[in-house]
Each structure stands twice: as structure tokens, then as C-alpha cells.
């Protein structure tokens, strides 16, 4: 068992009978979903799931999990997902994928948001390794780009992997990938970006994390907010 599997299995033990559980997206999330399916089959654990993406929804369906639409819930017991960066105060960077709106909705709605990472995801500040993804309305992207530049951010629209077009989110938005000066911390950036009209959502998750589970060297470390 590798560290991703180990931390995913560890998190799956937090799921109890009757819970509604939010599913993240990615390789670690896949291990989490698979372990939930095993517990459902072997332990008769009863729960329902809500997905942050089409990818994890399809995975859940294939494994026979009871899937709810996000439009049919008014709360979650638990949301489990990964992160691209985790700062010491548990501010996160997410959004290398394109489902920021769904991910932040689930993170905010859940009674408990658990984040699964390996040690490489720990950083001193948000934006240390990756630009900040900013989801923008297509008609407003130039105005948002200008507003972001006014607070020290510089970036461009995200291109498709083949560089033959622009990335479009599941909500029909474009994505600006923006780098900021190192002196701006995640919480400050979160507040400033929240105040800019035309931004649909952004990749800084501040004050939402209940705990981070980090898998490394064959064990799992917990950091609670």
C-alpha cells in the first residue's frame, strides 16, 4: 500500500452510518471512493455520496455507491478531497482541475472538511509552487485581469494541454492562472479576490479545513484546525 492509498483508507474510517459524504477528485480521492465501496460491501456501512465532479460521480456509480445530486442537498456531514498546496495555517490552494465552484460549495457546506495530501503539498505560503487559479466570466476576463493586476497579480488565461484553445470550466467560465508577490499571504489574497467583481470563484480555500491528513513514510499524520 502506498502513501496515497494509506491516507485515503485512513480518512474512509471517519465515515459513519447514515452520513452524506462529499467526494473529491483525483488519484487519492479514487482510493477513498474505492475504500468506501469496500466498507459498504464488507461492513454493510450505509451512506450516501455527493460528487465534486463528473469524474468522481462516474467512479461512485461504477462502484455502486448511492449518489445524490448537489442540487438535492442542503448540507453534508463530511467532505474529503485533496489539495495542491497546504500552508501552515491550513489555508489551501486547489483548482488545478476545473471544478472550483462545486469544490468550494461542498467544503463550505460540510460539517467537516478533511484534506488528504502527501508531504510534497506542504508549503510556507499559498502560491509557492503554483499560480492561483481564478475562474472568471468570459465577458469579464480582461476587466478581472486588470483588477487582479492592481493588487499585484500577473497572469494569463489557461490554455488546453495541447495549446490549441482555452480551458473552459464545467460552468462555462475561463480560468486565469495568476502569480502574486510572496509577501501576500493566503488569507489576505482570499479577501482581496473575494472583493473583485467578475470572479466566479478562485482556488484559495481559507478557513474551511477541519483537518489535514498527510501520508508519508508508511504512516499518517493529522493536523487539526
DRENTORNU-488455 format. One line per 4 residues: number of its first residue (from 1); for each residue z, y, x of N, C-alpha, C, O. Coordinates in pm, whole numbers. Each point is the difference from the previous one (the first is absolute). Layout:
BEGIN
NUM = Z/Y/X/Z/Y/X/Z/Y/X/Z/Y/X | ...
***
This chain:
BEGIN
1 = 0/-120/85/0/120/-85/0/125/88/85/14/88 | -181/78/-112/-3/122/80/93/106/-62/59/-23/-106 | -48/139/172/95/102/-46/-39/57/-135/87/33/-81 | -217/-20/53/-44/51/-130/42/-95/-112/50/43/-104
5 = -72/-172/126/42/-98/-99/152/2/-18/51/-6/-113 | 20/14/224/147/-6/-5/57/117/-80/88/-20/-83 | -137/142/108/54/116/-71/-41/-2/-147/76/45/-86 | -196/-98/56/-44/-10/-138/84/-101/-77/40/26/-113
9 = -12/-141/174/84/-101/-64/142/53/-20/64/-28/-101 | -16/103/198/134/60/-9/8/94/-119/97/-3/-76 | -199/87/60/-1/95/-112/-11/-71/-134/58/45/-99 | -131/-155/96/-18/-73/-126/132/-55/-52/12/-28/-120
13 = 85/12/207/131/-48/-45/76/106/-79/101/-30/-64 | -149/155/68/64/107/-78/-38/-5/-147/63/66/-83 | -165/-143/49/-48/-8/-138/89/-93/-81/27/-113/41 | 17/161/-157/88/-78/-87/-66/-21/-135/-97/67/-35
17 = 150/-162/-40/-53/-32/-132/-8/123/-89/93/80/-7 | -207/-66/-61/-17/108/-97/-50/130/56/-21/95/-75 | 2/-87/206/-43/125/62/-147/30/-28/-80/-90/-23 | 47/220/27/-139/46/9/-18/50/143/73/88/46
21 = -170/-146/24/-15/22/144/-136/63/31/-103/-50/-44 | 104/160/118/-123/64/44/-50/-64/128/76/-26/93 | -206/0/-89/-62/-66/115/-80/100/83/-81/75/-53 | 105/-76/183/-78/81/91/-131/-68/35/-40/-98/-62
25 = -27/152/164/-131/-50/41/-4/-16/152/53/83/73 | -117/-190/-27/-12/-24/142/44/-139/38/40/-79/-87 | -46/48/216/29/-136/45/146/-40/-25/27/-112/-43 | 67/204/70/140/-33/-24/28/-13/-150/75/-87/-42
29 = -137/175/-37/15/-10/-146/-54/-132/-52/56/-57/-94 | -164/7/154/-54/-130/-41/100/-112/23/16/-89/-84 | 53/93/198/103/-101/26/114/11/-103/54/-101/-44 | -20/224/7/105/22/-101/-43/-59/-134/79/-68/-66
33 = -203/92/26/-51/-51/-127/-1/-153/2/35/-64/-99 | -76/6/211/-3/-146/11/140/-60/-10/19/-105/-60 | 79/172/119/137/-50/-8/56/14/-142/77/-85/-45 | -114/191/-24/40/13/-140/-57/-114/-83/69/-56/-86
37 = -195/22/111/-63/-111/-73/72/-131/30/18/-83/-90 | 22/63/214/74/-122/34/133/-5/-73/37/-104/-54 | 35/217/52/129/2/-68/-17/-22/-150/83/-65/-64 | -191/119/8/-27/-22/-142/-21/-149/-28/51/-52/-99
41 = -126/-15/185/-33/-140/-19/117/-93/30/30/-90/-79 | 35/112/192/101/-95/47/141/32/-50/83/-91/-10 | -55/218/-20/134/39/-42/7/44/-145/106/37/-50 | -222/-41/-19/-10/44/-141/47/145/-17/57/35/-103
45 = -83/48/204/36/141/-7/-92/71/-99/-122/-17/5 | 181/96/-95/-76/70/-103/-4/150/30/104/63/15 | -225/-7/-4/-16/142/28/-141/40/-40/-85/-85/-27 | 60/215/24/-133/53/-24/-34/96/113/89/56/64
49 = -220/-37/-41/-41/85/112/-97/109/-47/-70/-15/-100 | 70/123/177/-93/112/-19/-63/27/135/69/4/101 | -200/15/-99/-71/13/128/-32/145/33/-25/82/-88 | 26/-53/219/-40/133/48/-149/8/27/-52/107/32
53 = -19/-221/-43/-144/0/30/-69/-117/-67/65/-94/-45 | -195/101/37/-80/-110/-53/16/-123/88/4/-113/-49 | 6/134/180/11/-112/94/125/-83/-28/-9/-122/-12 | 124/187/3/123/-75/-24/7/-53/-142/64/-102/-25
57 = -129/170/-71/-7/-51/-137/-76/-132/-4/43/-95/-65 | -155/90/136/-78/-124/5/79/-113/67/-6/-115/-44 | 78/149/150/82/-100/69/106/-55/-94/22/-121/-4 | 44/208/-70/105/-42/-94/-57/-89/-110/61/-100/-37
61 = -177/137/-15/-65/-79/-105/-35/-140/51/23/-99/-69 | -79/93/189/-40/-129/58/119/-94/15/-15/-122/-11 | 134/180/36/119/-82/22/83/-19/-127/108/-58/5 | -160/107/-118/64/-26/-128/122/85/-31/84/-41/-80
65 = -75/159/141/112/89/-32/-30/79/-127/-115/32/-28 | 219/0/-48/-14/76/-124/-21/146/34/92/67/49 | -214/-15/-74/-40/133/45/2/99/-115/-59/-24/-106 | 126/137/126/2/110/-95/-88/113/51/-9/21/120
69 = -56/52/-210/-72/121/37/97/113/25/102/11/-67 | -134/74/163/90/110/34/19/95/-117/102/68/-10 | -202/-64/-81/10/86/-117/93/-56/-106/28/68/-99 | 21/-191/118/85/-65/-100/147/-3/40/81/-62/-70
73 = -46/126/179/139/-1/44/58/142/-1/-73/98/11 | 204/-91/-24/67/129/15/107/-7/109/81/91/15 | -82/-199/62/93/-14/110/-21/-130/74/-67/-91/-50 | 124/82/170/-6/-120/84/138/-28/54/77/92/27
77 = -45/-219/-10/125/-34/68/-16/10/150/92/43/71 | -209/-83/-22/-20/-11/145/-148/23/33/-88/-49/-70 | 63/123/177/-135/16/53/5/-36/147/86/50/74 | -178/-136/-30/-3/-45/139/-138/27/58/-101/-42/-57
81 = 97/114/170/-128/35/60/22/25/148/113/3/48 | -223/14/24/7/32/142/-12/150/22/1/78/-95 | -13/-38/222/-19/140/36/-74/6/132/6/-93/80 | -75/204/-57/-73/20/126/91/57/108/-15/-30/118
85 = 111/114/-160/99/56/91/133/13/-74/3/24/-121 | 107/-40/196/135/20/-57/79/86/99/20/-40/114 | 25/157/-160/81/90/83/147/-42/-7/38/-78/-88 | 46/128/180/141/-39/0/73/29/-131/95/-72/-35
89 = -137/176/-39/67/31/-127/-62/-76/-118/30/30/-115 | -114/-128/144/-66/-87/-98/-109/72/-81/-42/-49/-104 | -2/166/153/-123/57/-54/-116/-89/46/-2/-45/114 | -93/21/-205/-111/-91/29/-132/74/6/-16/108/-56
93 = -79/-169/128/-141/35/-14/-72/-121/-55/10/-110/55 | -83/130/-165/-81/-103/-59/-139/58/-30/-21/121/7 | -72/-211/-40/-129/51/-44/-118/-28/87/-105/62/-18 | 118/-156/113/-122/-41/71/-95/-67/-99/-121/-2/20
97 = 179/-54/-127/-80/-42/-116/-18/120/-92/25/113/40 | -68/-138/-163/-41/114/-83/75/11/-132/-48/68/-91 | 163/-132/76/67/-1/-130/131/77/4/103/-51/-46 | -105/171/98/121/79/15/67/31/-133/123/-4/-9
101 = -200/34/-95/58/36/-129/80/-116/-56/115/17/-40 | -174/-135/35/69/-117/-51/122/-33/87/108/-29/-53 | -124/33/184/109/-36/90/120/94/-17/115/-44/-5 | -143/174/-2/113/93/-11/63/-4/-139/121/17/-13
105 = -202/-41/-90/55/-19/-134/99/-116/-2/110/12/-53 | -150/-125/110/88/-117/0/123/24/87/111/-41/-37 | -128/106/150/114/28/88/102/91/-69/120/-21/12 | -169/120/-84/87/94/-69/68/-64/-120/116/29/-30
109 = -189/-117/-39/49/-60/-124/104/-109/25/90/-21/-81 | -102/-49/193/84/-117/26/146/36/22/31/103/61 | 57/-188/-111/143/17/29/25/-17/149/91/61/56 | -171/-147/8/15/-25/143/-137/-21/63/-77/-86/-44
113 = 45/165/147/-127/-10/72/29/-55/139/65/66/82 | -113/-189/-56/21/-65/128/-128/4/82/-108/-29/-52 | 120/64/178/-116/15/88/4/-107/108/103/-20/65 | -214/-50/-48/-10/-110/96/-88/41/117/-116/39/-20
117 = 169/-47/142/-76/43/118/28/-93/118/86/-88/-6 | -163/109/113/37/-53/131/38/118/88/-16/116/-40 | 66/-144/159/56/106/85/-102/106/39/39/113/31 | -167/-147/-30/-104/96/41/-13/117/-97/-58/102/35
121 = 111/-116/-156/-13/105/-102/107/108/11/-8/102/-67 | 108/-124/151/105/102/17/-50/114/89/-57/-24/106 | 80/147/-150/-44/118/74/112/104/2/95/-8/-77 | -109/106/166/98/109/5/-28/104/-108/92/65/-50
125 = -221/-50/14/-37/96/-103/-122/-51/-76/-81/-75/54 | 70/115/-179/-115/-37/-81/-125/70/54/2/120/27 | -110/-194/-14/-123/53/58/-13/-25/148/-94/48/63 | 188/-124/-7/-3/-27/143/-122/-85/39/-63/24/103
129 = 32/-123/-185/-109/-93/32/-123/16/-88/-110/-39/39 | 126/96/-157/-109/10/-96/-4/139/-62/104/65/-11 | -222/-19/-29/-6/124/-78/60/-22/-138/15/-114/-45 | 19/224/-23/56/-7/-135/-116/-9/-99/-84/90/-4
133 = 77/-197/-76/-105/-7/-102/36/89/-119/111/-6/-51 | -206/87/8/21/90/-113/-112/-23/-101/-117/27/28 | 154/-77/-144/-96/-27/-105/-28/130/-76/93/66/-46 | -220/-30/33/-36/130/-56/-107/-16/-109/-82/-91/4
137 = 86/182/-101/-106/6/-100/-130/38/71/0/91/82 | -112/-159/-113/-125/25/73/-45/145/-2/-50/50/101 | 66/19/-214/-45/139/-7/89/96/77/-37/115/23 | 156/-163/18/98/90/62/22/-26/148/85/65/61
141 = -159/-158/-1/39/-43/133/-9/111/104/83/5/91 | -182/83/-102/-11/108/99/115/100/-14/52/50/100 | -13/-22/-224/112/91/-22/131/-62/50/84/68/58 | -69/-199/-82/119/-69/51/0/-2/152/103/22/63
145 = -219/-50/-5/-11/0/146/44/135/58/66/5/104 | -104/103/-170/38/135/45/151/20/-15/64/55/90 | -8/-98/-202/145/15/-22/79/-82/100/105/43/49 | -155/-162/-19/67/-87/97/-6/62/140/96/-8/76
149 = -209/70/-43/-13/67/131/101/113/13/48/29/110 | -17/36/-222/94/113/3/143/-44/33/81/82/44 | -51/-211/-64/133/-50/38/-7/-85/127/93/-75/30 | -203/86/43/-10/-63/131/-67/-135/4/14/-73/98
153 = -88/37/-204/-65/-130/-4/-149/9/25/-66/92/-48 | 13/-188/122/-143/-1/32/-55/-141/-22/51/-98/54 | -157/91/-136/-58/-130/-26/-125/9/-84/-43/108/-41 | -16/-225/17/-125/-8/-73/5/-113/-101/94/-79/-3
157 = -196/73/-81/-10/-106/-99/-17/-135/68/-71/-13/100 | 136/-87/-156/-8/-134/55/-137/-62/-30/-49/3/-113 | -12/-60/217/-127/-68/-13/20/-149/-28/105/-56/32 | -205/-7/-91/3/-144/-17/-7/-67/138/-43/63/96
161 = 83/-190/-86/-1/-68/131/-136/3/69/-6/5/123 | -102/-8/-200/-134/3/59/-50/141/25/-113/19/46 | 198/81/-76/-38/140/20/-125/39/-79/-79/83/43 | 62/-146/-161/-118/30/-81/34/67/-133/-82/3/-92
165 = 202/50/84/42/68/-123/147/34/6/67/-27/100 | -17/86/-207/140/40/-8/80/-105/-76/-49/-62/-94 | 173/43/137/92/-87/-73/34/63/-134/30/120/-7 | -34/-200/-98/39/45/-134/111/-91/-50/-14/-123/3
169 = 124/181/-49/114/-79/-45/-29/-63/-136/-102/30/-63 | 192/-116/18/-16/-65/-130/8/101/-114/-37/-30/-113 | 85/150/142/8/106/-101/-115/100/13/-2/102/-70 | -94/-131/158/-115/88/16/26/120/88/-76/97/-3
173 = 184/-102/82/32/111/89/-55/-23/140/-37/-112/35 | 30/219/44/-33/-8/141/129/1/82/106/34/-51 | -117/-71/180/118/-6/86/-23/86/124/-94/-22/75 | 182/120/-55/4/77/124/101/-66/93/115/-22/-40
177 = -155/-9/162/93/-50/102/36/117/90/-86/56/69 | 214/-18/-70/42/127/61/109/-22/105/97/-72/-24 | -114/133/140/101/-1/106/75/132/0/-60/107/-18 | 192/-115/40/84/119/3/71/10/135/7/-96/76
181 = 44/214/-48/75/22/123/127/-85/1/59/-23/-106 | -16/-25/225/116/-89/9/131/61/-47/94/-73/-32 | -85/206/27/126/62/-38/26/-4/-151/109/36/-45 | -208/-80/-34/18/-9/-144/47/-141/-36/-71/-98/22
185 = 193/89/-77/54/-131/-36/-54/-44/-136/-58/79/-74 | 79/-206/43/-56/-58/-121/48/66/-128/-79/22/-92 | 208/10/85/53/60/-123/-58/139/-23/-31/36/-113 | 16/42/220/-59/133/-12/-145/-10/-44/-45/73/-89
189 = -29/-164/152/-140/-19/-39/-12/-44/-145/-88/47/-73 | 176/-136/31/0/-46/-139/12/117/-96/-75/10/-97 | 170/80/124/23/115/-88/-120/94/0/-40/51/-105 | -18/-27/222/-111/94/9/-128/-55/-65/-74/73/-65
193 = 51/-201/83/-118/-61/-63/16/-7/-151/-97/18/-74 | 217/-45/27/25/-5/-144/-30/134/-68/-27/5/-120 | 32/102/197/-18/134/-57/-146/46/0/-28/110/-49 | -64/-190/101/-141/41/9/-79/-50/-121/-9/-121/-20
197 = -48/211/-60/-83/-42/-113/-125/-74/48/-54/31/106 | 8/-129/-183/-119/-76/34/28/-131/71/-87/-86/9 | 212/71/43/39/-127/60/44/-95/-112/93/30/-75 | -161/-143/65/36/-99/-101/126/-75/44/92/-18/-79
201 = -90/-25/204/116/-67/59/-18/-2/150/-110/24/50 | 217/-52/22/-9/-10/147/86/-116/48/77/-58/-76 | -91/26/205/58/-123/52/142/7/51/49/-98/54 | 19/211/-70/139/10/43/91/-40/-116/-5/60/-107
205 = 88/-161/131/95/-48/-100/139/39/49/56/-65/88 | -1/172/-145/128/55/44/106/-21/-107/-20/34/-117 | 134/-89/158/112/-18/-92/-21/-108/-102/68/0/-103 | -159/-93/126/-31/-104/-98/47/-139/42/14/-89/-84
209 = 10/70/213/28/-133/54/147/-37/-14/88/76/40 | -62/-194/-96/137/-51/-8/38/-71/130/112/15/50 | -207/-93/5/28/-73/124/-130/-37/69/-104/-16/-63 | 114/3/196/-112/-50/82/44/-131/62/105/-8/64
213 = -188/-95/-82/22/-130/63/-103/-14/111/-121/6/-24 | 168/-23/146/-88/-6/117/7/-139/62/107/-45/43 | -221/-24/-39/-6/-130/63/-41/10/146/-102/61/32 | 181/-120/56/-35/-1/142/79/-109/72/116/-25/-32
217 = -181/-37/129/64/-101/85/71/-108/-80/107/-47/38 | -168/7/-149/55/-111/-78/116/33/-88/66/-90/-50 | -38/219/28/110/38/-89/-40/121/-83/-106/59/22 | 191/-23/-117/-25/114/-88/118/97/9/115/-38/-23
221 = -146/164/56/101/107/1/-10/81/-128/-110/22/-51 | 224/21/-2/3/83/-121/46/141/35/95/17/76 | -160/82/-132/47/139/7/1/55/-141/-105/11/-64 | 223/25/14/16/47/-137/18/151/-4/62/58/89
225 = -117/3/-191/12/146/-17/141/36/-41/31/118/-19
***
